[in-house]
């Protein structure tokens, strides 16, 4: 047995131990065990432009979500419904809190990101949008920059929370 054959067999044995290779009838077949579907766009000769742009928007919003989580914001991703969107909160989704929203609109200017802001309704789990505007850039970095600036602008604004009930002062001691 030559050194090359020995090396190939020992390398294949290591791959089998790690679960990265399947051996069938003495042949070594390398198969990739993890799929990279989160950051890939599947394209073939029947793929339409709309499908590619939708996949790109999911990837870009995934990067925006990761960047905002790294900056301390709470993010919810909604990729299985249209419009594709992410919801951004600075706290734990409190009632009447200012919330940011980034959606992808394929019909506007050939596909663009829309940044919206509004109040969160905890009972219905909805957002009442107060203002929307088109994002200037198309990359994840541009969208992150704009939504982070929008979220930073909420720090000085008052929430739309209802007046909290104040406790009734208890009478202590005799009245004079």
VOVOBA-396706 format. One record per residue: z, x, y of N, C-alpha, C, CB in turn; residue number from 0. Coordinates in nm, 3 decimals. Atoms other than C-alpha are relative to their C-alpha. Glycine has a CB too. Example, Ala and Ser with C-alpha at 12.3 -4.5 7.8 and 13.67 -1.06 7.14 Angstrom:
<tiros>
<<0.000,0.089,-0.119>,<0.780,1.230,-0.450>,<0.000,0.090,0.120>,<0.125,-0.099,0.003>,0>
<<-0.006,-0.082,-0.119>,<0.714,1.367,-0.106>,<0.073,-0.077,0.109>,<-0.142,0.041,0.046>,1>
</tiros>
This chain:
<tiros>
<<0.000,0.085,-0.117>,<0.000,0.000,0.000>,<0.000,0.090,0.124>,<0.123,-0.097,0.000>,0>
<<0.009,-0.080,-0.121>,<-0.101,0.145,0.335>,<0.107,-0.044,0.101>,<-0.142,-0.011,0.061>,1>
<<-0.100,0.030,-0.103>,<0.128,0.158,0.635>,<-0.039,-0.123,0.080>,<0.019,0.120,0.093>,2>
<<0.046,0.116,-0.078>,<-0.087,-0.093,0.824>,<0.027,-0.130,-0.075>,<-0.151,0.013,0.030>,3>
<<-0.025,0.120,0.078>,<-0.063,-0.347,0.538>,<0.150,-0.029,-0.006>,<-0.057,0.016,-0.141>,4>
<<-0.145,0.017,0.003>,<0.314,-0.287,0.514>,<0.051,-0.055,0.133>,<0.069,0.134,-0.033>,5>
<<-0.042,0.045,-0.134>,<0.355,-0.332,0.890>,<-0.039,-0.146,0.020>,<-0.065,0.088,0.111>,6>
<<0.045,0.139,-0.015>,<0.149,-0.655,0.886>,<0.088,-0.095,-0.080>,<-0.145,-0.013,-0.044>,7>
<<-0.084,0.085,0.083>,<0.358,-0.797,0.600>,<0.141,-0.012,0.056>,<0.005,0.054,-0.142>,8>
<<-0.135,0.007,-0.056>,<0.690,-0.704,0.762>,<0.001,-0.080,0.131>,<0.055,0.142,0.023>,9>
<<0.011,0.077,-0.124>,<0.573,-0.848,1.095>,<-0.009,-0.149,-0.031>,<-0.122,0.046,0.082>,10>
<<0.013,0.140,0.040>,<0.471,-1.172,0.922>,<0.133,-0.054,-0.053>,<-0.110,-0.016,-0.107>,11>
<<-0.130,0.044,0.052>,<0.809,-1.187,0.744>,<0.097,-0.029,0.115>,<0.060,0.107,-0.093>,12>
<<-0.086,0.025,-0.116>,<0.989,-1.158,1.079>,<-0.038,-0.130,0.070>,<-0.009,0.117,0.100>,13>
<<0.045,0.123,-0.065>,<0.777,-1.437,1.224>,<0.040,-0.123,-0.082>,<-0.152,0.004,0.019>,14>
<<-0.040,0.112,0.086>,<0.850,-1.658,0.923>,<0.148,-0.028,0.018>,<-0.032,0.029,-0.148>,15>
<<-0.144,0.018,-0.020>,<1.225,-1.598,0.969>,<0.029,-0.070,0.131>,<0.071,0.135,-0.004>,16>
<<-0.023,0.061,-0.131>,<1.203,-1.697,1.333>,<-0.066,-0.137,0.013>,<-0.051,0.091,0.110>,17>
<<0.065,0.130,-0.004>,<0.993,-2.003,1.249>,<-0.126,-0.003,0.083>,<0.095,-0.102,0.051>,18>
<<0.119,-0.005,-0.084>,<0.690,-1.885,1.444>,<-0.128,0.010,-0.081>,<0.009,0.116,0.094>,19>
<<0.118,-0.019,0.083>,<0.453,-1.845,1.149>,<0.012,-0.085,-0.125>,<-0.019,0.149,-0.036>,20>
<<0.004,0.072,0.125>,<0.350,-2.051,0.852>,<-0.086,0.080,-0.097>,<-0.055,-0.144,0.018>,21>
<<0.076,-0.074,0.100>,<0.239,-1.869,0.537>,<-0.051,-0.097,-0.104>,<0.086,0.111,-0.065>,22>
<<0.059,0.089,0.099>,<-0.001,-2.053,0.311>,<-0.092,0.082,-0.091>,<-0.078,-0.115,0.069>,23>
<<0.080,-0.068,0.102>,<-0.138,-1.896,-0.010>,<-0.032,0.144,0.038>,<-0.128,-0.075,-0.026>,24>
<<0.018,-0.140,-0.032>,<-0.089,-1.540,0.110>,<-0.067,0.026,0.133>,<-0.079,0.064,-0.106>,25>
<<0.063,-0.019,-0.130>,<-0.263,-1.598,0.443>,<0.104,-0.021,0.110>,<-0.120,-0.095,0.019>,26>
<<-0.092,0.013,-0.112>,<-0.073,-1.552,0.765>,<-0.070,-0.079,0.111>,<0.048,0.140,0.052>,27>
<<0.055,0.084,-0.106>,<-0.145,-1.832,1.009>,<0.102,-0.009,0.112>,<-0.036,-0.142,-0.053>,28>
<<-0.091,0.008,-0.115>,<0.013,-1.800,1.352>,<-0.024,-0.132,0.070>,<-0.022,0.120,0.098>,29>
<<0.009,0.125,-0.074>,<0.087,-2.132,1.514>,<0.102,0.003,0.112>,<0.022,-0.121,-0.093>,30>
<<-0.091,0.007,-0.113>,<0.243,-2.190,1.851>,<0.092,-0.120,-0.022>,<-0.077,-0.011,0.136>,31>
<<-0.094,0.106,0.030>,<0.560,-2.389,1.796>,<0.033,-0.085,0.121>,<0.126,0.057,-0.057>,32>
<<-0.034,0.079,-0.119>,<0.633,-2.494,2.151>,<-0.127,-0.036,0.074>,<0.098,0.078,0.093>,33>
<<0.116,0.042,-0.078>,<0.381,-2.695,2.343>,<0.036,0.005,0.147>,<-0.046,-0.142,-0.041>,34>
<<-0.024,-0.012,-0.143>,<0.345,-2.644,2.712>,<-0.069,-0.115,0.072>,<-0.051,0.136,0.053>,35>
<<0.063,0.114,-0.061>,<0.247,-2.996,2.807>,<0.052,-0.031,0.139>,<0.017,-0.118,-0.087>,36>
<<-0.055,0.034,-0.131>,<0.473,-3.016,3.108>,<-0.079,0.066,0.112>,<0.147,0.040,0.007>,37>
<<0.071,-0.074,-0.104>,<0.278,-2.755,3.302>,<-0.144,0.027,-0.040>,<0.071,0.132,0.030>,38>
<<0.139,-0.019,0.037>,<-0.071,-2.805,3.163>,<-0.079,-0.126,0.033>,<-0.013,0.036,-0.150>,39>
<<0.091,0.111,-0.025>,<-0.368,-3.021,3.243>,<-0.105,0.005,-0.109>,<-0.064,0.008,0.144>,40>
<<0.096,0.005,0.109>,<-0.575,-3.125,2.945>,<-0.133,-0.049,0.055>,<0.050,-0.091,-0.115>,41>
<<0.131,0.032,-0.054>,<-0.941,-3.125,3.039>,<-0.104,0.019,-0.110>,<-0.033,0.088,0.124>,42>
<<0.117,-0.016,0.086>,<-1.251,-3.187,2.828>,<-0.119,-0.061,0.072>,<0.023,-0.067,-0.140>,43>
<<0.120,0.046,-0.069>,<-1.603,-3.309,2.900>,<0.004,-0.147,0.037>,<-0.119,0.027,-0.085>,44>
<<-0.012,0.142,-0.036>,<-1.488,-3.673,2.924>,<0.111,-0.026,0.102>,<0.026,-0.083,-0.125>,45>
<<-0.110,0.016,-0.095>,<-1.200,-3.613,3.164>,<-0.053,-0.039,0.137>,<0.082,0.130,0.009>,46>
<<0.039,0.045,-0.134>,<-1.228,-3.795,3.494>,<0.085,0.069,0.105>,<0.012,-0.153,0.012>,47>
<<-0.069,-0.064,-0.112>,<-1.125,-3.666,3.832>,<0.138,-0.061,0.022>,<-0.084,-0.012,0.128>,48>
<<-0.126,0.070,-0.021>,<-0.849,-3.927,3.857>,<0.108,0.051,-0.095>,<-0.019,-0.151,-0.018>,49>
<<-0.095,-0.049,0.099>,<-0.683,-3.803,3.536>,<0.049,0.140,0.034>,<-0.063,0.000,-0.140>,50>
<<-0.037,-0.137,-0.036>,<-0.688,-3.440,3.653>,<0.094,-0.002,0.121>,<-0.126,0.085,0.030>,51>
<<-0.086,0.008,-0.119>,<-0.540,-3.531,3.993>,<0.137,-0.058,-0.033>,<-0.068,-0.084,0.107>,52>
<<-0.128,0.057,0.042>,<-0.270,-3.742,3.826>,<0.086,0.105,-0.071>,<-0.022,-0.121,-0.091>,53>
<<-0.073,-0.107,0.069>,<-0.173,-3.451,3.600>,<0.048,0.105,0.099>,<-0.089,0.065,-0.108>,54>
<<-0.041,-0.096,-0.102>,<-0.170,-3.216,3.899>,<0.118,-0.052,0.080>,<-0.117,0.031,0.094>,55>
<<-0.109,0.056,-0.078>,<0.056,-3.454,4.090>,<0.131,0.006,-0.078>,<-0.031,-0.144,0.041>,56>
<<-0.121,-0.010,0.081>,<0.304,-3.462,3.800>,<0.055,0.142,0.000>,<-0.028,-0.046,-0.143>,57>
<<-0.043,-0.140,-0.001>,<0.313,-3.083,3.789>,<0.059,0.036,0.136>,<-0.117,0.094,-0.034>,58>
<<-0.047,-0.033,-0.134>,<0.351,-3.051,4.166>,<0.134,-0.067,0.030>,<-0.104,-0.042,0.105>,59>
<<-0.127,0.069,-0.023>,<0.626,-3.315,4.183>,<0.111,0.056,-0.087>,<-0.015,-0.150,-0.025>,60>
<<-0.100,-0.068,0.083>,<0.803,-3.140,3.896>,<0.053,0.125,0.068>,<-0.061,0.036,-0.136>,61>
<<-0.043,-0.120,-0.074>,<0.810,-2.819,4.100>,<0.082,-0.038,0.123>,<-0.122,0.084,0.041>,62>
<<-0.077,0.047,-0.117>,<0.927,-3.010,4.410>,<0.139,-0.042,-0.043>,<-0.073,-0.118,0.070>,63>
<<-0.128,0.045,0.054>,<1.203,-3.169,4.202>,<0.091,0.119,-0.032>,<-0.021,-0.085,-0.125>,64>
<<-0.079,-0.118,0.036>,<1.318,-2.831,4.070>,<0.050,0.072,0.125>,<-0.083,0.097,-0.086>,65>
<<-0.039,-0.068,-0.123>,<1.322,-2.681,4.420>,<0.111,-0.077,0.072>,<-0.120,0.017,0.094>,66>
<<-0.102,0.079,-0.068>,<1.526,-2.970,4.562>,<0.132,0.001,-0.078>,<-0.048,-0.144,0.018>,67>
<<-0.122,-0.010,0.079>,<1.773,-2.957,4.273>,<0.069,0.134,0.026>,<-0.030,-0.015,-0.150>,68>
<<-0.056,-0.131,-0.029>,<1.819,-2.588,4.347>,<0.067,0.003,0.137>,<-0.109,0.107,-0.007>,69>
<<-0.061,0.010,-0.133>,<1.902,-2.682,4.708>,<0.116,-0.097,0.005>,<-0.104,-0.040,0.100>,70>
<<-0.119,0.083,0.004>,<2.174,-2.921,4.595>,<-0.023,-0.149,0.013>,<0.091,0.042,0.104>,71>
<<0.028,0.143,-0.011>,<1.999,-3.259,4.611>,<-0.005,-0.062,-0.139>,<-0.133,-0.024,0.075>,72>
<<0.012,0.076,0.124>,<2.005,-3.529,4.342>,<-0.141,-0.058,-0.003>,<0.110,-0.113,-0.010>,73>
<<0.140,0.041,0.009>,<1.655,-3.611,4.217>,<-0.021,-0.085,-0.126>,<-0.093,0.124,-0.003>,74>
<<0.043,0.082,0.113>,<1.517,-3.888,3.995>,<-0.152,0.003,-0.003>,<0.053,-0.148,0.012>,75>
<<0.145,-0.005,0.016>,<1.164,-3.854,3.858>,<-0.049,-0.127,-0.068>,<-0.043,0.125,-0.081>,76>
<<0.062,0.117,0.061>,<0.947,-4.156,3.784>,<-0.147,0.035,-0.021>,<0.016,-0.129,0.091>,77>
<<0.137,-0.043,0.030>,<0.633,-4.028,3.611>,<-0.073,-0.098,-0.090>,<0.003,0.136,-0.065>,78>
<<0.066,0.090,0.095>,<0.564,-4.310,3.365>,<-0.046,-0.130,0.064>,<0.092,-0.031,-0.114>,79>
<<0.045,0.119,-0.072>,<0.498,-4.581,3.629>,<-0.084,0.045,0.118>,<0.120,-0.087,0.046>,80>
<<0.075,-0.032,-0.120>,<0.252,-4.594,3.912>,<0.064,-0.069,0.119>,<-0.149,-0.042,-0.014>,81>
<<0.043,-0.134,-0.033>,<0.282,-4.472,4.177>,<0.097,0.105,-0.054>,<-0.013,0.015,0.151>,82>
<<-0.082,-0.112,0.047>,<0.407,-4.138,4.047>,<0.085,0.044,0.118>,<-0.089,0.119,-0.056>,83>
<<-0.089,-0.026,-0.114>,<0.714,-4.054,4.256>,<0.126,0.072,-0.045>,<0.036,-0.130,0.071>,84>
<<-0.135,-0.052,0.020>,<1.043,-3.871,4.290>,<0.088,-0.056,0.112>,<0.002,0.158,0.000>,85>
<<-0.098,0.054,-0.094>,<1.354,-4.009,4.461>,<0.103,0.109,0.025>,<0.066,-0.131,-0.053>,86>
<<-0.090,-0.108,-0.035>,<1.584,-3.769,4.647>,<0.119,-0.056,0.076>,<-0.072,0.107,0.084>,87>
<<-0.124,0.043,-0.064>,<1.947,-3.829,4.743>,<0.085,0.123,0.028>,<0.076,-0.102,-0.089>,88>
<<-0.087,-0.115,-0.030>,<2.195,-3.597,4.910>,<0.135,-0.012,-0.068>,<0.019,0.013,0.151>,89>
<<-0.127,0.022,0.070>,<2.493,-3.754,4.731>,<-0.027,-0.074,-0.130>,<0.100,-0.081,0.088>,90>
<<0.011,0.065,0.130>,<2.553,-3.959,4.419>,<-0.053,-0.142,0.008>,<0.133,-0.002,-0.067>,91>
<<0.066,0.129,-0.006>,<2.324,-4.253,4.499>,<0.096,-0.110,0.045>,<-0.058,-0.034,-0.136>,92>
<<-0.093,0.097,-0.057>,<2.575,-4.439,4.718>,<-0.077,-0.116,0.063>,<0.091,0.068,0.104>,93>
<<0.058,0.119,-0.060>,<2.507,-4.787,4.854>,<-0.029,0.025,0.148>,<0.094,-0.122,-0.017>,94>
<<0.036,-0.012,-0.140>,<2.319,-4.781,5.187>,<-0.026,0.141,0.047>,<0.105,-0.060,0.082>,95>
<<0.021,-0.140,-0.036>,<2.264,-4.406,5.181>,<-0.147,0.026,0.031>,<0.048,0.093,-0.114>,96>
<<0.136,-0.042,-0.029>,<1.954,-4.244,5.334>,<-0.055,0.073,-0.123>,<-0.005,0.091,0.126>,97>
<<0.064,-0.056,0.118>,<1.712,-4.149,5.057>,<-0.142,0.040,0.036>,<0.002,-0.101,-0.120>,98>
<<0.138,-0.043,-0.017>,<1.386,-3.954,5.053>,<-0.082,-0.039,-0.122>,<-0.008,0.152,0.023>,99>
<<0.089,0.042,0.107>,<1.086,-4.054,4.845>,<-0.133,0.072,0.018>,<-0.020,-0.155,0.000>,100>
<<0.131,-0.064,-0.004>,<0.775,-3.854,4.760>,<-0.086,-0.068,-0.106>,<0.010,0.156,-0.026>,101>
<<0.091,0.068,0.092>,<0.487,-4.048,4.605>,<-0.137,0.066,0.007>,<-0.009,-0.152,0.032>,102>
<<0.138,-0.048,0.002>,<0.137,-3.952,4.504>,<-0.091,-0.122,0.007>,<-0.030,0.086,-0.127>,103>
<<0.092,0.111,-0.018>,<-0.134,-4.188,4.630>,<-0.142,0.052,-0.025>,<0.013,-0.062,0.145>,104>
<<0.135,-0.051,0.031>,<-0.471,-4.123,4.460>,<-0.110,-0.062,0.086>,<-0.031,-0.025,-0.144>,105>
<<0.103,0.071,-0.077>,<-0.655,-4.366,4.691>,<-0.009,0.047,0.145>,<0.028,-0.147,-0.002>,106>
<<-0.001,-0.042,-0.140>,<-0.568,-4.204,5.024>,<-0.052,0.142,0.014>,<0.143,-0.011,0.059>,107>
<<0.061,-0.131,-0.025>,<-0.790,-3.913,5.133>,<-0.029,0.077,-0.129>,<0.091,0.083,0.090>,108>
<<0.032,-0.068,0.125>,<-0.896,-3.836,4.777>,<0.122,0.045,-0.078>,<-0.086,0.118,0.027>,109>
<<-0.124,-0.036,0.068>,<-0.536,-3.807,4.662>,<0.090,0.081,0.091>,<-0.029,0.079,-0.128>,110>
<<-0.092,-0.071,-0.089>,<-0.240,-3.711,4.880>,<0.143,-0.042,-0.029>,<-0.036,-0.027,0.149>,111>
<<-0.142,0.028,0.016>,<0.137,-3.700,4.883>,<0.050,-0.074,0.124>,<0.080,0.132,-0.022>,112>
<<-0.058,0.080,-0.108>,<0.328,-3.954,5.093>,<0.151,0.021,-0.003>,<-0.037,-0.153,-0.016>,113>
<<-0.145,-0.019,-0.012>,<0.681,-3.881,5.218>,<0.057,-0.121,0.074>,<0.035,0.133,0.076>,114>
<<-0.063,0.120,-0.057>,<0.898,-4.186,5.285>,<0.150,0.020,0.008>,<-0.033,-0.125,-0.084>,115>
<<-0.147,-0.001,-0.008>,<1.256,-4.241,5.391>,<0.048,-0.143,0.013>,<0.049,0.086,0.119>,116>
<<-0.054,0.134,-0.003>,<1.476,-4.541,5.351>,<0.142,-0.003,-0.051>,<-0.087,-0.094,-0.081>,117>
<<-0.137,0.019,0.046>,<1.805,-4.685,5.232>,<0.000,-0.038,-0.147>,<0.071,-0.108,0.084>,118>
<<-0.012,0.027,0.143>,<1.918,-4.703,4.871>,<0.085,-0.125,-0.021>,<0.062,0.120,-0.073>,119>
<<-0.074,0.119,0.037>,<2.031,-5.039,4.729>,<0.049,0.020,-0.143>,<-0.088,-0.130,0.012>,120>
<<-0.056,-0.034,0.130>,<2.266,-4.968,4.441>,<-0.006,-0.115,-0.099>,<0.143,0.045,0.018>,121>
<<0.001,0.115,0.090>,<2.273,-5.321,4.299>,<-0.136,-0.021,-0.066>,<0.041,-0.126,0.075>,122>
<<0.135,0.023,0.052>,<1.897,-5.361,4.263>,<-0.070,0.129,-0.041>,<-0.084,-0.071,0.104>,123>
<<0.057,-0.132,0.026>,<1.833,-4.984,4.228>,<-0.140,0.012,0.061>,<-0.007,0.027,-0.153>,124>
<<0.125,-0.007,-0.073>,<1.560,-5.000,4.490>,<0.023,0.074,0.131>,<-0.057,-0.142,0.026>,125>
<<-0.005,-0.065,-0.131>,<1.479,-4.831,4.819>,<-0.073,-0.089,0.099>,<-0.063,0.143,-0.005>,126>
<<0.067,0.072,-0.107>,<1.405,-5.023,5.136>,<-0.056,0.105,0.096>,<0.098,-0.101,0.074>,127>
<<0.067,-0.108,-0.075>,<1.153,-4.794,5.303>,<-0.005,-0.036,0.148>,<-0.144,0.025,-0.054>,128>
<<0.000,0.018,-0.144>,<1.191,-4.754,5.678>,<-0.120,0.066,0.067>,<0.128,0.055,0.059>,129>
<<0.109,-0.075,-0.063>,<0.917,-4.498,5.753>,<-0.073,0.081,-0.107>,<0.053,0.093,0.113>,130>
<<0.081,-0.080,0.091>,<0.629,-4.331,5.564>,<-0.102,0.079,0.079>,<-0.070,-0.089,-0.106>,131>
<<0.104,-0.081,-0.063>,<0.391,-4.054,5.656>,<-0.066,0.088,-0.105>,<0.058,0.086,0.114>,132>
<<0.075,-0.085,0.091>,<0.124,-3.846,5.486>,<0.048,0.144,0.014>,<-0.152,-0.010,0.026>,133>
<<-0.040,-0.141,-0.001>,<0.227,-3.494,5.389>,<-0.119,0.084,0.045>,<0.051,0.045,-0.140>,134>
<<0.108,-0.084,-0.052>,<0.027,-3.226,5.569>,<-0.065,0.087,-0.107>,<0.051,0.087,0.111>,135>
<<0.053,-0.090,0.102>,<-0.010,-2.997,5.267>,<-0.020,-0.068,-0.133>,<0.092,0.117,-0.017>,136>
<<0.025,0.053,0.133>,<-0.124,-3.047,4.911>,<0.073,0.079,-0.108>,<-0.148,0.001,-0.029>,137>
<<-0.068,-0.081,0.101>,<0.079,-2.776,4.737>,<0.146,-0.043,-0.012>,<-0.009,0.150,0.034>,138>
<<-0.140,0.034,0.023>,<0.427,-2.813,4.593>,<0.090,0.065,0.106>,<0.044,0.045,-0.140>,139>
<<-0.080,-0.069,-0.102>,<0.561,-2.561,4.847>,<-0.002,-0.077,0.132>,<-0.053,0.144,0.022>,140>
<<0.011,0.077,-0.125>,<0.431,-2.766,5.142>,<0.078,-0.130,-0.008>,<-0.147,-0.029,0.032>,141>
<<-0.072,0.127,0.018>,<0.571,-3.091,5.003>,<0.151,0.026,0.001>,<-0.042,-0.070,-0.132>,142>
<<-0.144,-0.034,0.002>,<0.909,-2.925,4.934>,<0.051,0.029,0.139>,<0.025,0.122,-0.090>,143>
<<-0.040,-0.035,-0.137>,<0.923,-2.788,5.287>,<0.019,-0.125,0.085>,<-0.104,0.094,0.066>,144>
<<-0.009,0.122,-0.083>,<0.855,-3.127,5.446>,<0.113,-0.092,-0.043>,<-0.130,-0.075,-0.006>,145>
<<-0.106,0.092,0.044>,<1.091,-3.331,5.229>,<0.137,0.062,0.022>,<-0.018,-0.037,-0.149>,146>
<<-0.129,-0.065,-0.027>,<1.368,-3.072,5.269>,<0.035,-0.014,0.148>,<-0.005,0.149,-0.040>,147>
<<-0.026,0.020,-0.143>,<1.331,-3.093,5.648>,<0.038,-0.145,0.028>,<-0.124,0.040,0.084>,148>
<<-0.033,0.142,-0.016>,<1.337,-3.474,5.624>,<0.144,-0.027,-0.047>,<-0.099,-0.089,-0.080>,149>
<<-0.136,0.020,0.053>,<1.652,-3.467,5.409>,<0.103,0.067,0.089>,<0.010,0.054,-0.144>,150>
<<-0.094,-0.068,-0.089>,<1.814,-3.218,5.645>,<0.022,-0.082,0.128>,<-0.053,0.140,0.036>,151>
<<-0.013,0.086,-0.118>,<1.748,-3.461,5.933>,<0.093,-0.119,-0.021>,<-0.135,-0.050,0.041>,152>
<<-0.090,0.112,0.029>,<1.959,-3.726,5.758>,<0.146,0.034,0.022>,<-0.020,-0.045,-0.143>,153>
<<-0.141,-0.040,-0.008>,<2.279,-3.524,5.801>,<0.072,-0.060,0.119>,<0.010,0.151,0.007>,154>
<<-0.066,0.056,-0.118>,<2.350,-3.656,6.149>,<-0.010,-0.151,0.010>,<-0.059,0.060,0.122>,155>
<<0.021,0.144,-0.009>,<2.236,-4.013,6.087>,<0.106,-0.076,-0.078>,<-0.138,-0.036,-0.050>,156>
<<-0.096,0.087,0.066>,<2.466,-4.297,5.994>,<-0.068,-0.077,-0.112>,<0.064,-0.097,0.102>,157>
<<0.051,0.080,0.111>,<2.420,-4.476,5.664>,<0.001,-0.148,0.036>,<0.082,0.025,-0.128>,158>
<<0.001,0.142,-0.019>,<2.351,-4.846,5.640>,<0.104,-0.066,-0.091>,<-0.140,-0.057,-0.026>,159>
<<-0.103,0.055,0.088>,<2.672,-4.908,5.456>,<0.071,-0.115,0.070>,<0.102,0.109,-0.042>,160>
<<-0.072,0.113,-0.058>,<2.855,-5.234,5.506>,<0.140,0.046,0.039>,<0.008,-0.120,-0.100>,161>
<<-0.134,-0.036,-0.043>,<3.187,-5.224,5.681>,<0.094,-0.003,-0.119>,<0.050,-0.094,0.111>,162>
<<-0.092,-0.006,0.113>,<3.443,-5.115,5.433>,<0.124,-0.082,0.033>,<0.038,0.147,-0.034>,163>
<<-0.119,0.083,-0.020>,<3.736,-5.346,5.385>,<0.120,0.089,0.028>,<0.026,-0.090,-0.124>,164>
<<-0.120,-0.075,-0.034>,<4.045,-5.218,5.549>,<0.119,-0.066,-0.068>,<0.021,0.008,0.154>,165>
<<-0.116,0.061,0.065>,<4.373,-5.267,5.368>,<0.087,-0.075,0.102>,<0.084,0.107,-0.073>,166>
<<-0.090,0.078,-0.085>,<4.610,-5.526,5.510>,<0.128,0.080,0.018>,<0.030,-0.143,-0.061>,167>
<<-0.123,-0.076,-0.018>,<4.902,-5.352,5.673>,<0.121,-0.078,-0.054>,<0.021,0.034,0.149>,168>
<<-0.117,0.064,0.057>,<5.214,-5.431,5.478>,<0.117,0.005,0.098>,<0.038,0.068,-0.133>,169>
<<-0.116,0.003,-0.091>,<5.521,-5.537,5.672>,<0.111,0.078,-0.065>,<0.046,-0.148,0.030>,170>
<<-0.111,-0.081,0.049>,<5.799,-5.293,5.637>,<0.123,-0.026,0.086>,<-0.036,0.150,0.001>,171>
<<-0.127,0.019,-0.072>,<6.152,-5.369,5.731>,<0.007,-0.133,0.072>,<0.020,0.111,0.099>,172>
<<-0.017,0.128,-0.071>,<6.289,-5.658,5.936>,<-0.076,-0.001,0.131>,<0.149,-0.028,0.026>,173>
<<0.071,0.016,-0.128>,<6.104,-5.796,6.238>,<0.103,-0.002,0.111>,<-0.088,-0.131,0.002>,174>
<<-0.092,0.000,-0.115>,<6.264,-5.749,6.577>,<-0.036,-0.101,0.099>,<0.003,0.132,0.067>,175>
</tiros>
